[in-house]
Amino acid sequence: MLLEVEPFSVPTRAPRALPGSAQSSCETCYFRKSNFCGALFGGSDDRDAIKVKHRTTAARQNIYRAGEPSEGVLIICEGWAVRYVQLPNGRRQILSVVLPGELVSATSIVERQFAFSVQAVTDVRYCYIPFAEVREELQANSTLLDFWLKLMAVEHRHADKQLVDLGQRTAQERIAALLVAMLTQAEQRGELQDDEFPFPMSQQQIADFTGLTSVHACRVLSSLRKNGICDVGHGVVKIVDRAELGRIESQR
């Protein structure tokens, strides 16, 4: 979640990810000025006092498994990831999509293990920041604390919205809500170009997020395409009729 909170402004245009790039330091993070890292480091170039561990994970591999001890506050630096809960019968529910510059969960600052897992959608570069050092900074820096509290509020609001979507909305409305949410994110990040934005989620992942079967999700996506509303595939979303997509999303 990128927040438009002073003095950290959202970038006007995000660069495309470079697969295999060796750039993984905080200095090269495009979203640093608008995310928790920017608030944590406060614009300083001296980050030696806070030891950040960078890692990479291939697409479709787990970054974190539910119940395991976490190494620290987990932040996605490059690529897409999802938080999910795996059920005993093999089905799973995706809780949220995590984009570059975002905390996997705002609660990761106060918890050392979680009931959810984290999986890479694309090849992902991520980092861990030690719990103790983040908490020390929160206690000493009221601006950082305020930023984190806003992240908590946004995460809670998104969870409430998804609960309503899963419990009260039709399959078409659920998928439209996901697409509108990602469209809004793409606009904020400067990734919307010619009514297209990156969307590397598979049909199964869309189904897992919206609580549908893959077959049902496929039918909805086909209907949206045939009705000239949007086309989802090949790693992008092409918006054809934004007003109609918004109308579907806003239905109650």
C-alpha positions in Angstrom: 0.0 0.0 0.0 1.4 3.3 -1.1 0.1 6.2 1.0 0.0 9.9 -0.1 1.3 11.1 3.2 3.6 14.1 3.5 6.5 14.3 3.0 6.5 11.0 1.1 4.9 11.5 -2.3 3.9 8.8 -4.8 6.1 8.6 -7.9 4.5 9.9 -11.1 5.9 7.1 -13.3 7.3 3.7 -12.2 10.0 2.0 -14.3 9.3 -1.5 -15.7 10.9 -4.3 -13.7 14.1 -5.7 -15.1 14.1 -9.5 -14.8 17.4 -10.7 -13.4 18.5 -7.2 -12.4 21.2 -7.2 -9.7 19.9 -3.9 -8.3 18.4 -4.8 -4.9 19.6 -2.2 -2.5 17.5 0.5 -0.9 19.2 3.1 -3.0 17.7 1.7 -6.2 14.1 1.3 -4.8 11.9 3.5 -7.0 9.1 3.5 -4.4 11.2 4.2 -1.3 10.0 7.8 -0.9 6.4 6.8 -0.8 6.5 3.6 1.4 7.4 2.5 4.9 11.1 2.2 4.0 11.1 5.9 3.1 9.5 6.8 6.4 11.9 4.5 8.3 15.1 5.8 6.8 13.9 9.4 6.7 15.6 10.3 3.5 19.0 9.6 5.0 21.8 8.0 2.9 23.3 6.5 6.0 21.5 3.2 6.5 24.4 1.2 8.0 22.8 1.2 11.4 19.8 -0.8 10.1 20.8 -4.1 8.5 18.5 -4.9 5.6 18.7 -8.5 4.3 17.8 -8.8 0.5 16.6 -12.1 -1.0 15.1 -13.3 -4.3 12.5 -16.0 -5.0 11.3 -17.4 -8.3 7.7 -17.1 -9.4 5.2 -19.5 -7.8 7.6 -20.3 -4.9 6.8 -19.5 -1.3 8.6 -16.6 0.3 7.1 -17.4 3.8 5.2 -20.4 5.1 2.4 -20.0 7.7 3.6 -20.8 11.2 7.3 -20.4 10.6 9.3 -17.8 12.6 9.9 -14.7 10.5 13.3 -13.2 10.1 12.0 -9.6 10.4 9.6 -7.1 8.8 9.1 -8.4 5.3 8.9 -5.9 2.4 8.5 -6.7 -1.3 11.1 -4.7 -3.3 10.4 -5.9 -6.9 7.7 -8.2 -8.4 4.3 -9.2 -7.3 3.4 -11.5 -4.3 0.2 -12.7 -2.5 -0.7 -13.4 1.0 -2.8 -16.6 1.3 -4.3 -19.2 3.6 -4.0 -22.8 2.6 -7.0 -25.0 3.7 -6.6 -28.7 4.6 -8.6 -29.8 1.5 -6.1 -28.1 -0.8 -8.1 -25.1 -1.6 -6.7 -21.6 -0.7 -7.9 -18.1 -0.2 -5.7 -15.2 -1.3 -6.0 -12.4 1.3 -4.1 -9.6 -0.6 -1.8 -8.7 -3.4 1.5 -7.3 -2.4 3.2 -4.9 -4.8 6.8 -3.4 -4.9 7.5 -1.1 -2.0 4.8 -2.6 0.2 4.9 -4.3 3.6 3.6 -7.9 3.3 1.4 -7.0 6.2 1.5 -4.0 8.6 1.1 -6.5 11.5 4.5 -7.9 10.6 6.0 -5.2 12.7 4.4 -6.6 15.9 4.2 -10.3 15.1 7.0 -12.8 14.6 5.0 -15.5 12.9 1.7 -15.5 10.9 -1.3 -17.6 10.1 -0.9 -16.8 6.3 1.8 -17.8 3.8 3.4 -15.5 1.2 4.0 -16.7 -2.4 5.7 -15.0 -5.4 3.4 -14.3 -8.3 6.4 -13.2 -10.5 10.1 -13.4 -9.7 10.4 -11.4 -6.6 13.1 -9.4 -4.8 12.3 -8.7 -1.2 14.0 -7.7 2.1 13.8 -8.3 5.8 14.4 -5.5 8.3 15.1 -6.7 12.0 12.0 -6.4 14.3 13.9 -4.8 17.2 15.4 -2.0 15.0 12.0 -1.2 13.5 10.3 -1.1 16.8 13.0 1.1 18.3 12.5 3.6 15.4 8.7 3.5 15.9 9.2 4.5 19.6 11.6 7.3 18.7 9.9 8.7 15.6 6.3 9.9 15.8 6.1 10.5 12.0 7.1 6.9 11.4 4.5 5.7 14.0 1.8 7.8 12.3 2.7 6.4 8.9 2.5 2.8 10.2 -0.8 3.5 11.9 -2.2 4.7 8.6 -0.9 1.5 6.9 -2.8 -0.5 9.6 -6.0 1.4 8.9 -5.7 0.9 5.2 -5.1 -2.8 5.6 -8.1 -3.1 7.9 -10.3 -1.2 5.5 -9.2 -3.5 2.6 -9.9 -6.6 4.7 -13.4 -5.3 5.5 -14.1 -4.6 1.8 -12.9 -8.1 0.8 -15.2 -9.6 3.4 -18.2 -7.8 1.9 -17.1 -8.8 -1.6 -16.9 -12.5 -0.7 -20.0 -12.6 1.3 -22.4 -10.4 -0.6 -21.3 -9.8 -4.2 -21.7 -11.7 -7.4 -18.8 -13.3 -9.2 -18.7 -10.6 -11.8 -18.8 -7.9 -9.1 -15.9 -9.6 -7.2 -13.7 -9.7 -10.3 -14.6 -6.2 -11.3 -13.7 -5.0 -7.8 -10.3 -6.7 -8.0 -9.6 -5.1 -11.4 -10.7 -1.7 -10.3 -8.5 -1.9 -7.2 -5.5 -2.8 -9.3 -6.3 -0.2 -11.9 -6.3 2.4 -9.1 -2.9 1.2 -7.9 -1.5 1.3 -11.4 -2.6 4.9 -11.8 -1.0 5.9 -8.5 2.2 4.2 -9.5 2.3 5.6 -13.0 2.0 2.2 -14.5 -1.2 2.9 -16.5 -0.3 3.4 -20.2 -2.8 3.6 -23.1 -5.5 2.1 -20.7 -3.2 -0.9 -20.0 -1.5 -1.9 -16.8 0.6 -4.9 -15.6 -1.4 -7.8 -14.1 0.6 -11.0 -13.9 -2.0 -12.9 -11.8 -3.1 -16.2 -13.3 -6.7 -17.3 -13.8 -6.3 -19.6 -10.8 -4.9 -16.8 -8.6 -7.8 -14.6 -9.6 -10.2 -17.4 -8.6 -8.4 -17.9 -5.3 -8.7 -14.2 -4.5 -12.4 -13.9 -5.4 -13.5 -17.2 -3.8 -14.5 -18.7 -7.1 -13.6 -21.9 -9.0 -11.1 -21.4 -11.9 -13.9 -22.3 -14.4 -16.3 -19.7 -13.0 -13.5 -17.1 -13.0 -12.8 -18.0 -16.7 -16.5 -17.5 -17.6 -16.6 -14.0 -16.0 -13.3 -12.9 -17.6 -14.6 -14.2 -21.0 -17.9 -12.3 -20.5 -16.0 -9.1 -19.7 -14.0 -9.5 -22.8 -16.9 -10.3 -25.1 -18.9 -7.4 -23.8 -16.2 -5.0 -24.6 -15.4 -4.0 -21.0 -11.8 -5.2 -20.5 -9.4 -7.9 -21.6 -7.3 -9.8 -19.0 -4.5 -11.9 -20.2 -0.8 -12.2 -21.2 0.2 -10.4 -18.0 -1.8 -7.2 -18.6 -5.2 -5.8 -18.3 -6.6 -3.7 -21.2 -9.4 -1.4 -20.1 -11.9 -0.9 -22.9 -15.0 0.6 -21.1 -13.8 2.0 -17.8 -17.2 3.5 -17.0 -19.0 0.1 -17.3 -16.3 -1.7 -15.3 -16.8 0.9 -12.6 -20.5 0.5 -12.7 -20.2 -3.3 -12.2 -17.8 -2.8 -9.3 -20.0 -0.2 -7.5 -23.1 -2.4 -7.6 -24.5 -3.5 -4.2 
